[in-house]
Every structure is written in structure tokens, then in C-alpha cells.
Amino acid sequence: MIRWNFGVVASALCAISAIFTALLCISFASTPFLTVVNAAAGLALELMKFSLFPAALTLWRHGRSLIALLCYTLGSTLVAASLAASWAYFSEAQDTKTSVQLSKSMNFKIWQDQVSAVSKQISLLQQSASKDLENGYRARANSTLAKLREQDRLRSQHLAGRPENIVSSAMPIEPKLMFAILATLIELCAIAALMLPRLLKRHQSTEIRPSANIKPDSGRSHPETGPPKKPYKTLSSTYGSPAAQLQLNI
């Protein structure tokens, strides 16, 4: 039952870690072909990572300590890359959630309307100034450009006063710290679920092996090896002389 649980946990966490790494690699792609290639590269790296640790354990048990250490080092490097991928996924998910919450808030809608109105005013003033310059109304164009600069400063002020991100009050700790903890737990638990069944199997085999080689109790009496003894004495040994044997026959 324990091995079955470890198998399920290892399959689930390895799949989750592989998905995060594949998504990170896909984010660097710019074409559909590169998307497929990057996804395949991420999955291959994950398969290599989760294969290195059991291989290192086997090599260590067979005395190949140098190669085992190299496998552990390479696996740890891949774990660090996978941690970065998991942390990036959680951060992006949190940013998306925050953006959705922010877009639904009243303060954000008011701020968005203000920025939109100023942007429209700037666009109209730019068109008016261009027409005045084309028609030769330089003084009016200068006045329009002054208003345009004022509206531009007003838009900058509105952009600087953007409402702050809404952070859920249910989070007990800093989100970035929580993301780091979750990413670390995913990697460590996945590796532990892969390694522990092998260690348990080895431990059980070492327990069964001595019990199979237990010798019988030395206190018991065992028949001596050698030719079997005769259970009776011959007549010649009992009646040692030929005369006694003759009298017995009579």
C-alpha cells in the first residue's frame, strides 16, 4: 500500500513539474514550430531529472561514487531550473488573479475612465494643432500645443496614481515566499516519492536475507556421521572362544 501511494504521488508531482517546465520553455517560443520544440525540450529535461536520482542511488550502492556524485550534481541543477519554472508559473497565476480582481474594482474603473478621457483629449488637441499648422495659424497652434502639454502632464499624473494591486487578505504569508515554498515542496516530494520505494525494498531485502540463512539450534543432538553402529553384539564377541561357541551349538 505504501509503495502504491508513493507511485501515485511520484506520477502526479512529476507530471506537474514537467508541465511547469514545459510552460516556461514555451514562453520563449515565437512560432508554432518553436513552441513544439521548446515543449519537447522541457519534457525531456524533466525526464532526465527524475531519472538521474534513482540512477545515482544505484551507482552509489555499486561503489561507483564519482559517477553517482556527477548524477546528483546534474540532477540538482535540473531541480533548480524546475524550481524557477514552478515559481514563474505561480507568480504569473497570481498576477493574472490580481489583474482580474483589480479590473473589477470601482477605483480601477474610475482611474481607467480618467486616463481614457485624457487620452482622447490629447488625440483631439494633436489633430487640431496639426490642422492649424497646415493652415498657417501658428499662434493658435502654439496655444493648442500648450494645452496639449498640460493634458500630457495630467495623463502622467493619472498613470502614476494607478490603484495598487489587491492582495487577498486570506494569504498568511508573503505570496513570493509561498510560491518558493510550494515549488520546493513539489520538487522534493517528487524526488522522495521516486527514491523511497527503492530504499524500502532494499531495507526489506536485508531483513529477509539473514532470516533465510539461520542455522539449526546447536544445542540439539545430531547423529554422528560415519558408518552405522551395529545394534547387537556377535556371538564371537560375546563368547570369545571357539569352545564356548561349540557348547552353545550343542
Helices and strands as residue ranges (DSSP letters): H 2-26, H 32-61, H 65-104, H 106-135, H 138-160, H 175-212, H 235-238, H 242-249
